[in-house]
Amino acid sequence: MKFGKNRVQFDQFEWFYFRYQNFDTYFYAGSKDIALETATIANKFVPEIENFFEHQLNQRIVFVIYQNLSDFRQSNIGLNTGDQTYNIGGVTKVIDNTAFLFIEGDQASLEEQIKAAIANIVLNEMLYGIDIKNKIANNTLITMPEWYLKGLISYVSKELDSEIDIATKRGILSGDFDNFNQLTGKDAEIAGHAIWNYIAFTYGPQVIPNIVYLTRVTKNLESGFLYVLGSSLSMLQLSWNNFYKLQYQNFDYNTDNPEGQDLIKRNRRNVEYYELQFSENANKAAWAENKYGKYWIKIKDLETGKTKTIFKREHKLEQITDYTYQIIRWHPSGKLLGFVIEKKGEIYYMTYNLESEEIKEIEMTALEKMNSFDYANDGLSLVLAGFNNGQSDLFIFNIAANTLANITQDNADDYSPLYINNSTEIIFSSKRNGEVIGNRNKNIVPTQKYNDVYVYNLKTKEISRITNSELNSETQPGFVNKSYVYLSDENGINNLYSAQIDSAISFVDTVTHYRFFLNQNKLTNYPYSISNLGLTKFSDENTFLYKNEEKFRLIYNNKLPRIVNSTNKTMSRISFEKKASKTPKINTTTIV
């Protein structure tokens, strides 16, 4: 083992395992539910990925499961192998036939990790074989650029979603992807995904396993593409670049650039910005910055223009960076800034007092992961999205009593809850498909691929569906000036929308029947996605984080943007009895 490569370890794990026909799942105490979920996902995707590559695995897969990234970083496995492709900064987290998984906060990300691990092991077996002699020979003779393997693994494990599409657009239009053979890290993965997507779109996905097979047979990367596509790598680079550039340039003709007050003058080099939030009572904005794992939480006073670092932690290391923490929210009083961090594998809810500069912390022992949280109007409780027992659910945390109550106890992933309507309701986005909540005895509910917006009533303990989109997601919802607001990737870009529920007479027989529909207004039409929306409780002041091809922009506005265009979406049919109460009786028929 080389000097400086050993890990700082806080815990000792007692390992258990389940053995299945084609793989094993290793887990420690508290991870049994995740191990069972891993097995369910793997049983589905192992044969699917084998069929895609037209290759059947000759070795068992071993899944090693950690509850979080901090636990995974404690592992010394792989450090004495001499294989530099595996380390705490590795992307694929695979050694030979062993895949390392950790929880990122929802089942969707766990599924992506498992699919990526399976694809990685299948590809390594196809290209390099399984015995030592073949591995040494093929590793010596076949030189792979990073985009080839990382991009293909990404292409197989997840679709070209808005996040990948925006990152591709940023790289293409800035010129960063002009020479894709020189790309490394995340850039190589994004560009590689776009290249393989272009190949599948142009020539059909069936050519991909042929390219991989001929690359191994000829021991030459160029020959694999030339024999199958009839095109050299240089020609491929030119054609895929022009393909995407033309699409993105045509799209940008009808878009607008964001308006508002920029909170920072320039970006720090190699720093990621996230979790931008604003307090109307304090007239201050807060956000997090991260550079190779070291992070800062900063506050800017909009009156004085001064920026102050109130918290910093960790060190700059070559490692997998966890951008799911830190989570930031302003207390309704404006006197406290709440934030959530992870240290030594444990979750801590912390508060910073703006007057005394004192920091207090509460350990959240009942959760494996937190994704977001929000304060009630009185500041005495939190609603949060967290991961526990293999599920991503909503919880209410009583700060004074230090108690946690589970609201949604089911298999549907729930995200970004906010208190609305004087803290009598909770708005959130979810992958559930219907107005159904699970419980301990029945935790399986219908789910879907995309996120819709729902509202949970704290008194009736029922949920109402606000959006019903089949091909796009609505995320980071809120409620401003009697309108629902959210981000939607309806056109492939996360833009801001508002919506109001309305009704109209449909027909009349013994009772009057009404159509129930959503008046949806598009508020922004930006060329790049809004990555973080910060809404306030008592006004329509807001902040959002935006990144174009050049830099991050942290933007403040004193009101929501004006309407770009509007659409009506029929949701369901509602009947009102003429002499009955005003409460609508909702029929089961849903109109899309």
Residue pairs with C-beta under 8 A, 6 or more apart in sequence:
1 76
1 79
1 80
2 79
5 79
6 76
6 79
7 73
7 74
7 75
7 76
7 79
7 88
8 74
9 74
9 76
10 74
10 344
10 345
11 71
11 74
11 345
13 28
13 29
13 71
14 28
14 29
15 26
15 27
15 28
16 26
16 27
16 28
16 29
16 32
17 24
17 25
17 26
17 27
18 24
18 25
18 35
18 36
18 39
20 39
20 42
20 43
22 42
22 46
22 57
22 60
22 61
23 39
23 42
23 46
23 60
23 61
23 62
23 63
24 60
24 61
24 62
24 63
25 35
25 36
25 38
25 39
25 42
25 63
25 65
26 35
26 62
26 63
26 64
26 65
27 34
27 35
27 65
28 67
30 67
30 368
31 65
31 66
31 67
33 389
33 390
33 391
34 65
34 67
34 103
34 110
34 390
35 63
35 65
36 390
37 107
37 110
37 390
38 63
38 65
38 101
38 110
38 114
41 110
41 111
41 114
41 115
42 61
42 63
42 114
42 118
45 111
45 114
45 115
45 118
46 57
46 61
46 118
49 115
49 118
49 119
49 122
49 156
50 56
50 57
50 122
52 156
52 205
52 208
52 209
53 119
53 122
53 123
53 126
53 208
53 209
53 212
54 209
54 213
55 122
55 125
55 126
55 209
57 121
57 122
57 125
58 125
58 130
59 97
59 121
59 125
59 130
60 97
61 97
61 98
61 99
61 117
61 118
61 121
62 97
62 98
62 99
63 99
63 101
63 114
63 117
64 75
64 77
64 98
64 99
64 100
64 101
65 101
65 102
66 72
66 75
66 100
66 101
66 102
66 103
67 102
67 103
67 345
67 368
67 369
68 102
68 103
68 342
68 345
68 368
68 369
69 102
69 104
69 320
69 322
69 342
70 342
70 343
70 344
70 345
71 102
71 345
72 88
72 93
72 100
72 102
72 320
73 88
73 319
73 320
74 345
75 100
77 95
77 98
77 100
78 86
78 87
78 95
79 87
81 95
83 95
85 92
86 93
86 94
86 95
87 318
87 319
88 317
88 318
88 319
88 320
89 317
89 318
89 319
89 320
90 320
91 150
91 185
91 186
91 189
91 320
92 116
92 117
92 120
92 150
92 153
93 99
93 100
93 101
93 113
93 117
93 320
94 100
94 117
94 120
94 121
94 124
96 121
96 124
97 121
99 114
99 117
99 118
99 120
99 121
101 110
101 113
101 114
101 117
102 113
103 110
103 368
103 369
103 387
104 110
104 113
104 324
104 369
105 324
105 369
105 370
105 371
105 385
105 387
105 392
106 371
106 387
106 392
106 413
106 415
107 390
107 391
107 392
107 411
107 413
108 413
108 431
112 157
112 158
113 157
115 156
115 157
115 158
116 153
116 154
116 156
116 157
116 158
119 152
119 153
119 156
119 157
120 149
120 153
123 149
123 152
123 153
123 212
126 209
126 212
126 213
126 216
127 138
127 142
127 144
127 212
127 215
127 216
128 134
128 135
128 138
128 139
128 142
128 216
129 135
129 138
138 216
138 219
141 219
142 215
142 216
142 219
142 220
142 221
143 221
144 221
145 180
145 181
145 183
145 188
145 221
146 183
146 184
146 185
146 188
146 189
146 192
147 180
147 181
147 183
147 188
147 189
147 191
147 192
147 195
148 192
148 221
149 192
150 188
150 189
150 192
151 188
151 189
151 190
151 191
151 192
151 193
151 194
151 195
151 196
152 192
152 196
152 208
152 212
153 189
154 164
154 189
154 190
154 192
154 193
155 192
155 193
155 196
155 197
155 200
158 164
160 193
160 194
160 197
161 489
162 489
162 492
162 493
162 494
162 529
163 529
164 190
164 193
164 194
165 492
166 493
166 528
166 529
167 186
167 190
168 177
168 190
168 191
168 193
168 194
168 244
169 244
169 248
169 528
169 549
170 176
170 528
170 547
170 548
170 549
171 177
171 187
171 190
171 191
172 194
172 241
172 244
172 245
172 248
173 245
173 248
173 249
173 549
174 549
174 550
176 183
176 187
177 183
177 187
177 191
177 194
177 241
178 241
179 237
180 188
180 191
180 192
180 195
180 237
181 233
183 191
183 192
194 240
194 244
195 236
195 240
196 208
198 239
198 240
198 243
198 244
199 207
199 208
199 211
199 229
199 236
199 240
200 207
200 208
202 239
202 243
203 228
203 229
207 228
207 229
210 228
211 224
211 225
211 228
211 229
212 224
213 224
214 223
214 224
214 227
214 228
215 221
215 223
215 224
218 224
218 227
221 233
222 232
222 233
225 231
225 232
225 233
225 236
226 232
229 236
231 239
251 527
252 527
254 525
255 525
255 526
255 527
256 524
256 525
256 526
256 564
257 526
257 527
258 524
258 526
258 544
258 546
258 553
258 555
259 557
259 561
260 555
260 556
260 557
261 302
261 555
261 556
261 557
262 553
262 554
262 555
263 276
263 285
263 287
263 300
263 543
263 554
263 555
263 556
264 273
264 307
264 552
264 554
266 551
267 273
267 551
267 552
268 289
268 291
270 291
270 292
271 289
271 290
271 291
272 289
272 290
272 291
272 321
272 323
272 552
273 287
273 288
273 289
273 545
273 552
273 554
274 287
274 288
274 290
274 323
274 531
274 532
274 545
275 286
275 287
275 288
275 326
275 327
275 328
275 532
276 285
276 286
276 287
276 532
276 534
276 543
276 544
276 545
276 554
277 285
277 286
277 287
277 328
277 329
277 330
277 534
277 543
278 284
278 285
278 286
278 330
278 534
278 536
278 541
278 542
278 543
278 556
279 285
279 286
279 330
279 331
279 334
279 337
279 536
280 334
280 536
280 537
280 538
280 539
280 541
281 330
281 332
281 333
281 334
281 335
281 538
282 330
282 334
282 335
282 354
283 301
283 302
283 303
283 334
284 299
284 300
284 301
284 302
284 330
284 334
284 354
285 299
285 300
285 302
285 534
285 543
285 554
285 556
286 297
286 298
286 299
286 300
286 328
286 330
286 337
287 297
287 298
287 328
287 545
287 554
288 295
288 296
288 297
288 298
288 326
288 328
288 339
289 295
289 296
289 298
290 296
290 321
290 323
291 316
292 316
292 317
292 318
292 319
292 321
293 314
293 315
293 316
293 317
293 319
293 321
293 322
294 312
294 313
294 314
294 315
294 316
295 312
295 313
295 314
295 326
296 309
296 311
296 312
297 309
297 310
297 311
297 312
297 326
297 328
297 337
297 339
297 352
298 307
298 308
298 309
298 310
299 307
299 308
299 310
299 337
299 354
300 306
300 307
300 308
301 307
301 308
302 556
310 337
310 352
310 357
310 359
311 339
311 350
311 352
311 359
313 341
313 343
322 342
324 369
324 371
325 340
325 341
325 342
325 370
326 339
326 340
326 341
327 339
327 340
327 370
327 371
327 372
327 373
328 337
328 338
328 339
329 337
329 338
329 339
329 373
329 374
329 375
330 336
330 337
330 338
330 375
331 337
331 338
331 351
331 375
331 379
332 375
332 376
332 377
332 378
332 379
332 537
332 538
333 379
334 354
335 353
335 354
335 355
336 351
336 352
336 353
336 354
336 379
337 351
337 352
337 354
338 349
338 350
338 351
338 373
338 375
338 382
339 349
339 350
339 351
339 352
340 347
340 348
340 349
340 350
340 364
340 370
340 373
341 347
341 348
341 350
342 348
346 363
346 364
346 365
347 363
347 364
347 367
347 369
347 370
348 361
348 362
348 363
348 364
349 361
349 362
349 364
349 373
349 382
349 397
350 359
350 360
350 361
350 362
351 359
351 360
351 361
352 358
352 359
353 359
353 360
362 399
362 402
364 370
364 386
364 397
364 404
366 388
366 404
367 386
367 387
367 388
367 395
367 404
368 386
368 387
368 388
369 386
369 387
369 388
370 384
370 385
370 386
370 387
371 384
371 385
371 386
371 387
371 392
371 415
371 416
372 384
372 385
372 415
372 416
372 417
373 382
373 383
373 384
373 385
373 397
373 417
374 382
374 383
374 384
374 417
374 418
374 419
375 381
375 382
375 419
375 537
376 382
376 383
376 419
376 423
377 419
377 422
377 423
377 537
378 423
380 398
380 399
380 400
381 396
381 397
381 398
381 399
382 396
382 397
382 399
383 394
383 395
383 396
383 397
383 407
383 417
383 418
383 419
383 426
384 394
384 395
384 396
384 397
384 417
385 392
385 393
385 394
385 395
385 414
385 415
385 416
385 417
385 428
386 392
386 393
386 395
387 393
388 406
391 409
391 410
391 411
391 443
392 412
392 413
392 414
392 415
393 406
393 407
393 408
393 409
393 410
393 414
394 406
394 407
394 408
394 414
394 417
394 426
394 428
394 456
395 404
395 405
395 406
395 407
396 404
396 405
396 407
397 403
397 404
397 405
398 404
398 405
407 426
407 437
407 456
408 414
408 430
408 437
408 438
408 456
409 437
409 438
409 439
409 440
409 443
410 432
410 436
410 437
410 438
410 439
410 443
410 444
410 445
411 438
411 443
411 444
411 445
411 447
412 430
412 431
412 432
412 433
412 438
412 445
412 447
413 430
413 431
413 447
414 428
414 429
414 430
414 431
414 432
415 428
415 429
415 430
415 451
415 475
416 428
416 429
416 475
416 476
416 477
417 426
417 427
417 428
418 426
418 427
418 428
418 477
418 478
418 479
418 535
419 425
419 426
419 537
420 426
420 427
420 455
420 478
420 479
421 479
423 458
424 457
424 458
424 459
425 455
425 456
425 457
425 458
426 455
426 456
426 458
427 453
427 454
427 455
427 456
427 466
427 477
427 478
427 479
427 484
428 453
428 454
428 455
428 456
428 477
429 451
429 452
429 453
429 454
429 473
429 474
429 475
429 476
429 477
429 486
430 451
430 452
430 454
431 447
431 448
431 449
431 450
431 451
432 445
432 446
432 447
432 448
432 452
432 454
433 445
433 446
433 447
433 448
433 452
434 445
434 446
434 465
435 454
435 462
435 463
435 464
435 465
436 445
436 446
436 463
437 445
437 461
437 462
437 463
438 444
438 445
450 469
450 470
450 471
450 472
450 473
451 473
451 474
451 475
452 465
452 466
452 467
452 468
452 469
452 473
452 474
453 465
453 466
453 467
453 474
453 477
453 484
453 486
454 463
454 464
454 465
454 466
455 463
455 464
455 466
456 462
456 463
457 463
457 464
465 571
466 477
466 484
466 499
466 501
466 518
467 474
467 486
467 499
467 518
467 569
468 569
468 571
468 590
468 592
469 488
469 490
470 592
472 488
472 489
472 490
473 488
473 489
474 486
474 487
474 488
474 497
475 486
475 487
475 488
475 494
476 486
476 487
476 532
476 533
477 484
477 485
477 486
478 484
478 485
478 486
478 533
478 535
479 485
480 498
480 535
480 540
480 542
480 560
481 540
481 560
482 500
483 498
483 499
483 500
483 521
484 498
484 499
484 500
484 501
485 496
485 497
485 498
485 499
485 523
485 533
485 535
485 560
486 496
486 497
486 499
487 494
487 495
487 496
487 497
487 529
487 530
487 533
488 494
488 495
488 497
489 495
489 529
490 497
493 526
493 527
493 528
493 529
494 529
494 530
494 531
495 522
495 523
495 524
495 525
495 526
495 529
495 530
496 522
496 523
496 524
496 530
496 533
496 544
496 560
496 561
497 520
497 521
497 522
497 523
498 520
498 521
498 523
498 560
498 563
499 518
499 519
499 520
499 521
500 518
500 519
501 516
501 517
501 518
501 519
501 571
502 517
502 518
502 519
503 514
503 515
503 516
503 517
503 574
504 514
504 515
504 517
505 512
505 513
505 514
505 515
506 513
506 514
506 515
506 573
507 513
511 575
511 576
511 577
511 578
512 575
512 576
512 578
513 573
513 574
513 575
513 576
514 573
514 574
514 575
514 576
514 584
515 570
515 573
515 574
515 591
516 570
516 571
516 572
516 573
516 574
516 584
516 586
517 568
517 569
517 570
517 571
518 568
518 569
518 571
519 566
519 568
520 566
520 567
520 568
520 569
521 563
521 564
521 565
521 566
522 563
522 564
522 565
522 566
522 567
523 560
523 561
523 562
523 563
523 564
524 530
524 561
524 564
525 564
526 546
527 548
528 546
528 547
528 548
528 549
529 546
529 547
530 544
530 545
530 546
531 545
531 546
531 547
532 544
532 545
533 542
533 543
533 544
534 542
534 543
534 544
535 542
536 542
540 558
540 559
540 560
541 556
541 557
541 558
541 559
542 556
542 557
542 559
542 560
543 554
543 555
543 556
543 557
544 555
544 557
545 552
545 553
545 554
545 555
546 552
546 553
546 555
547 553
570 591
570 592
571 590
571 591
572 586
572 587
572 589
572 590
572 591
573 587
573 589
573 591
574 584
574 585
574 586
574 587
575 584
575 585
575 587
576 582
576 584
576 585
577 585
